[in-house]
């Protein structure tokens, strides 16, 4: 009789563990698929709505093309801001003027204004060449951090679960779940 009692307890434990394993696997697959989906979708949507305009401006070699793409980029950002697709800051807690989306857009508008000023200059003049070098230096020096902050505010506004450190926490949780699945499977089949 004791043997049957222990067998039924073992069977009950195996059934419970199987239910937990199924639950954790489903949770793991859901979290992993949402992380992958969010990362792919946020980058694609950013490129589609605005990011490509900036990349084309950065690659353009003529002032007219550069100015046109930056104008398109700023118009896209304004449209995204009106639709609520950009968060106010590229931060949850430590909000500063540097990670405020509106401030970064204002910095881009100064670049746009500078391009308009330069477009009226004689292309063979020393001032024109110096201005082009300054604009290029500004784009190459500060632009990465600036665009990164704006993209971060886009991710926070649309796909918060893949934004910055939140994405890292979720990936860490996925790794823990993965180890949990492995541990439970080993325990389940050792019984």
C-alpha positions as CSV (number, residue, x, y, z in Angstrom):
1,X,0.0,0.0,0.0
2,X,2.8,2.4,0.7
3,X,4.3,1.8,-2.7
4,X,1.1,2.8,-4.4
5,X,0.9,5.9,-2.3
6,X,4.4,7.0,-3.3
7,X,3.7,6.1,-6.9
8,X,0.6,8.3,-6.9
9,X,2.5,11.2,-5.3
10,X,5.3,10.8,-7.9
11,X,2.7,10.8,-10.7
12,X,0.9,13.8,-9.2
13,X,4.3,15.7,-8.9
14,X,5.1,14.8,-12.5
15,X,1.7,16.1,-13.7
16,X,2.2,19.4,-11.7
17,X,5.7,19.8,-13.1
18,X,4.5,19.1,-16.6
19,X,1.9,21.9,-16.2
20,X,4.5,24.3,-14.9
21,X,6.9,23.4,-17.8
22,X,4.2,24.0,-20.3
23,X,3.3,27.4,-18.7
24,X,6.9,28.5,-18.6
25,X,7.6,27.4,-22.2
26,X,4.5,29.3,-23.4
27,X,5.6,32.4,-21.4
28,X,9.1,32.1,-22.7
29,X,8.0,31.8,-26.4
30,X,5.6,34.7,-26.0
31,X,8.3,37.0,-24.4
32,X,10.9,36.0,-27.0
33,X,8.6,36.5,-29.9
34,X,7.5,39.9,-28.7
35,X,11.1,41.0,-28.2
36,X,12.1,39.9,-31.7
37,X,8.9,41.3,-33.2
38,X,9.3,44.7,-31.3
39,X,12.9,45.1,-32.3
40,X,12.3,44.3,-36.0
41,X,9.1,46.3,-36.2
42,X,10.5,49.4,-34.4
43,X,13.6,49.6,-36.6
44,X,11.6,49.0,-39.8
45,X,8.9,51.5,-38.8
46,X,11.5,54.1,-37.9
47,X,13.3,53.7,-41.2
48,X,10.0,53.8,-43.1
49,X,8.7,57.0,-41.3
50,X,11.8,59.1,-40.8
51,X,15.1,57.3,-40.4
52,X,15.7,56.8,-44.1
53,X,15.4,60.5,-44.7
54,X,18.2,61.2,-42.2
55,X,20.4,58.5,-43.7
56,X,19.9,59.9,-47.2
57,X,20.7,63.4,-45.9
58,X,23.9,62.1,-44.4
59,X,24.9,60.3,-47.6
60,X,24.1,63.2,-49.9
61,X,27.0,65.1,-51.3
62,X,25.2,68.2,-52.6
63,X,23.8,70.8,-50.4
64,X,20.5,70.9,-52.1
65,X,19.9,67.2,-51.7
66,X,21.1,67.3,-48.0
67,X,18.8,70.2,-47.3
68,X,15.8,68.5,-49.0
69,X,16.3,65.3,-47.0
70,X,16.7,67.1,-43.7
71,X,13.5,69.1,-44.4
72,X,11.7,65.8,-45.1
73,X,13.2,64.3,-41.9
74,X,12.0,67.2,-39.8
75,X,8.6,67.1,-41.3
76,X,8.4,63.4,-40.6
77,X,9.4,64.0,-36.9
78,X,6.8,66.8,-36.6
79,X,4.2,64.4,-38.0
80,X,5.2,61.7,-35.6
81,X,5.2,64.1,-32.7
82,X,1.6,65.2,-33.6
83,X,0.5,61.6,-33.7
84,X,2.0,60.8,-30.3
85,X,4.6,58.4,-31.7
86,X,7.5,60.2,-29.9
87,X,7.8,60.2,-26.1
88,X,8.7,63.5,-24.4
89,X,12.1,62.2,-23.3
90,X,14.3,59.3,-24.2
91,X,14.3,58.3,-20.6
92,X,11.9,56.8,-17.9
93,X,13.4,58.3,-14.8
94,X,16.6,60.4,-15.5
95,X,15.1,63.1,-17.7
96,X,17.5,65.8,-18.8
97,X,17.3,68.6,-21.4
98,X,19.7,66.5,-23.5
99,X,17.3,63.6,-23.8
100,X,14.2,65.7,-24.3
101,X,12.9,65.1,-27.8
102,X,11.8,68.6,-28.4
103,X,15.3,70.0,-27.7
104,X,16.8,67.5,-30.1
105,X,14.4,68.5,-32.8
106,X,15.3,72.2,-32.2
107,X,19.0,71.3,-32.7
108,X,18.1,69.7,-36.0
109,X,16.2,72.9,-36.9
110,X,19.4,74.9,-36.3
111,X,21.2,72.6,-38.8
112,X,18.3,73.1,-41.3
113,X,18.7,76.9,-40.8
114,X,22.4,76.7,-41.3
115,X,21.9,74.8,-44.6
116,X,19.5,77.5,-45.8
117,X,22.1,80.2,-45.0
118,X,24.8,78.3,-46.8
119,X,22.7,77.7,-49.9
120,X,22.7,81.4,-50.6
121,X,26.5,81.6,-50.7
122,X,28.8,81.4,-53.7
123,X,29.8,77.7,-54.1
124,X,33.4,78.7,-55.0
125,X,33.9,81.0,-52.0
126,X,36.1,80.2,-49.0
127,X,33.1,80.8,-46.6
128,X,31.0,78.3,-48.4
129,X,33.6,75.6,-48.2
130,X,34.3,76.3,-44.5
131,X,30.5,76.2,-43.8
132,X,30.2,72.8,-45.6
133,X,33.1,71.5,-43.5
134,X,31.4,72.7,-40.3
135,X,28.1,71.1,-41.3
136,X,29.8,67.9,-42.1
137,X,31.7,67.9,-38.9
138,X,28.5,68.6,-36.9
139,X,26.7,65.7,-38.7
140,X,29.5,63.3,-38.1
141,X,30.3,64.4,-34.5
142,X,27.0,64.9,-32.7
143,X,24.5,63.5,-35.1
144,X,24.8,59.9,-33.9
145,X,23.9,60.7,-30.3
146,X,21.1,63.1,-31.4
147,X,19.5,60.7,-33.8
148,X,19.9,57.9,-31.2
149,X,18.0,60.0,-28.6
150,X,15.2,60.7,-31.1
151,X,15.0,57.0,-32.1
152,X,14.9,56.1,-28.4
153,X,12.0,58.4,-27.9
154,X,10.3,56.8,-30.8
155,X,10.9,53.3,-29.4
156,X,9.6,54.5,-26.0
157,X,6.5,56.0,-27.6
158,X,5.7,53.0,-29.7
159,X,7.5,49.9,-28.5
160,X,8.5,50.6,-24.9
161,X,9.4,46.9,-24.2
162,X,12.4,47.1,-26.6
163,X,13.6,50.5,-25.5
164,X,17.1,50.6,-24.0
165,X,17.6,49.0,-20.6
166,X,14.0,47.7,-20.5
167,X,14.9,45.4,-23.4
168,X,17.9,44.3,-21.4
169,X,15.8,43.4,-18.4
170,X,13.3,41.5,-20.6
171,X,16.1,39.6,-22.3
172,X,17.6,38.8,-18.8
173,X,14.1,37.5,-17.8
174,X,14.0,35.3,-20.9
175,X,17.4,33.8,-20.1
176,X,16.2,33.1,-16.5
177,X,13.1,31.4,-18.0
178,X,15.2,29.4,-20.3
179,X,17.3,28.1,-17.5
180,X,14.1,27.4,-15.5
181,X,12.8,25.4,-18.4
182,X,16.0,23.4,-18.6
183,X,16.1,22.8,-14.8
184,X,12.5,21.7,-14.7
185,X,12.9,19.4,-17.6
186,X,16.0,17.8,-16.0
187,X,14.1,17.4,-12.7
188,X,11.0,16.1,-14.4
189,X,12.8,13.4,-16.3
190,X,14.9,12.4,-13.4
191,X,11.9,11.4,-11.4
